[in-house]
Amino acid sequence: MKKKSFSIKEAQKSLEHYCSYQERSHKEVVNKLREINIISIGIDQIVGDLIQNNYLNETRFAQSFARGKFRIKSWGKKRIVFQLKQHEISDYNIKIALKEIDEAEYLETLNKLSEKIWKSSKNNILSKRKMKFISALQYRGWETALIYDQLNKIDKKK
């Protein structure tokens, strides 16, 4: 089956819609343009126009991504940083994005998530329960020191 080919103008319009629907990283936009077989010069031109017309903004994407993954998926900062690096976001913009997460809200989310995870594994042997608790929080990208602080709080409650 033959792929449809796009002119630069058609691709530009398509990507404007793609970027206005949801914040996108530069990497996502470039990958989308490659999917529709736009040549390198065209990709550079379209990305430049998208940035100039404010459809594409790396800082805005990073901030939105960090807020969303934290609030919706309860991800910790380590996982957010890792995923932003997968999107090839600069360290500068990653630092700005992490400032979107309020420290008090961060710790409150960790407390709620810890309780939820601890309660969900109540039938296991204590050592297995602790390992499951630790791995669940590590998977979500929470810092090791914070995880062990939560485990100590749970131990003191018993």
C-alpha positions in Angstrom: 0.0 0.0 0.0 1.3 3.4 -0.9 1.7 6.0 1.8 0.1 9.4 1.2 2.7 12.1 0.6 2.2 15.6 2.0 3.4 18.9 0.7 5.2 21.2 3.2 2.1 23.4 3.6 -0.2 20.4 4.2 2.2 18.9 6.7 2.5 22.3 8.4 -1.3 22.5 8.8 -1.5 18.9 10.0 1.2 19.5 12.6 -0.4 22.8 13.8 -3.5 20.8 14.6 -1.4 18.0 16.2 0.4 20.5 18.4 -2.7 22.5 19.3 -4.6 19.4 20.4 -2.0 18.6 23.1 1.5 19.8 24.2 4.1 18.0 22.2 7.9 17.6 22.4 10.2 18.4 19.6 11.0 14.7 19.3 7.3 13.8 18.9 6.9 16.4 16.2 10.0 15.3 14.3 8.9 11.6 14.5 5.5 12.5 13.2 7.0 14.4 10.3 9.3 11.4 9.5 6.2 9.1 9.6 4.6 11.2 6.8 7.9 11.1 4.8 8.9 14.8 5.0 12.5 15.4 4.0 15.0 16.8 6.5 14.9 20.4 5.1 11.1 20.4 5.3 11.3 19.0 8.9 13.6 21.8 10.0 11.4 24.4 8.3 8.2 23.1 9.8 9.6 22.8 13.3 11.0 26.3 13.0 7.6 27.7 12.0 5.8 25.7 14.8 8.2 27.2 17.3 7.9 30.7 15.9 4.1 30.5 15.9 4.1 29.2 19.5 2.6 25.8 18.6 5.7 24.1 19.9 7.5 25.1 23.1 9.8 22.8 25.0 9.5 24.5 28.3 5.7 24.5 28.2 5.7 20.8 27.2 8.0 19.9 30.1 5.9 21.8 32.6 2.7 20.3 31.4 4.2 16.8 31.3 5.6 17.1 34.8 2.3 18.4 36.2 0.2 15.8 34.5 2.3 12.7 35.3 2.5 13.8 38.9 -1.1 14.6 39.4 -2.7 12.0 37.3 -0.4 9.0 37.5 1.3 9.9 40.9 4.8 9.6 39.4 7.8 10.7 41.5 10.4 13.1 40.3 12.9 10.4 39.2 10.4 8.9 36.7 9.3 12.3 35.4 13.0 13.2 34.8 13.7 9.9 33.1 10.7 10.3 30.8 11.5 13.9 30.0 15.0 12.8 29.0 13.4 10.2 26.7 11.7 13.1 25.0 15.1 14.7 24.7 14.2 17.7 26.9 17.1 19.9 28.1 18.3 19.8 31.7 17.4 23.4 32.0 13.8 22.8 31.0 13.6 19.7 33.3 14.6 21.9 36.2 11.9 24.4 35.3 9.4 21.5 34.9 10.1 20.1 38.4 9.4 23.5 39.9 5.8 22.9 38.8 5.5 20.3 41.6 4.7 21.8 45.0 6.8 20.1 47.7 4.0 19.9 50.2 1.7 18.4 47.5 4.5 16.0 46.5 4.9 14.6 50.1 1.1 14.5 50.6 0.7 12.4 47.4 3.5 10.1 48.5 1.7 9.6 51.9 -1.6 8.7 50.2 0.1 6.5 47.6 2.1 4.7 50.3 -1.0 4.0 52.4 -2.9 2.7 49.3 0.0 0.4 48.3 0.5 -0.8 51.9 -3.2 -1.6 52.3 -3.4 -3.4 49.0 -0.7 -6.0 50.0 -2.0 -6.8 53.5 -2.1 -10.6 53.0 1.6 -11.0 52.3 4.4 -12.0 54.6 5.9 -8.9 56.2 9.3 -9.0 54.4 7.5 -9.7 51.0 5.1 -6.9 51.7 7.9 -4.4 52.4 9.7 -5.5 49.2 6.5 -5.1 47.2 5.9 -1.7 48.7 9.5 -0.5 47.9 9.4 -1.8 44.3 6.0 -0.3 43.7 7.2 3.2 44.7 10.5 2.8 42.9 8.7 1.9 39.7 6.7 5.1 40.0 9.9 7.1 40.3 9.9 8.1 44.0 13.2 8.8 45.7 14.7 6.0 47.7 15.2 8.1 50.9 11.5 9.1 50.8 10.4 5.5 50.3 12.3 4.3 53.3 11.0 7.2 55.4 7.5 6.1 54.5 8.3 2.5 55.4 9.6 3.7 58.8 6.4 5.6 59.4 4.4 2.5 58.6 6.6 0.4 61.0 6.0 2.9 63.8 2.2 2.8 63.3 2.1 -1.0 64.0 
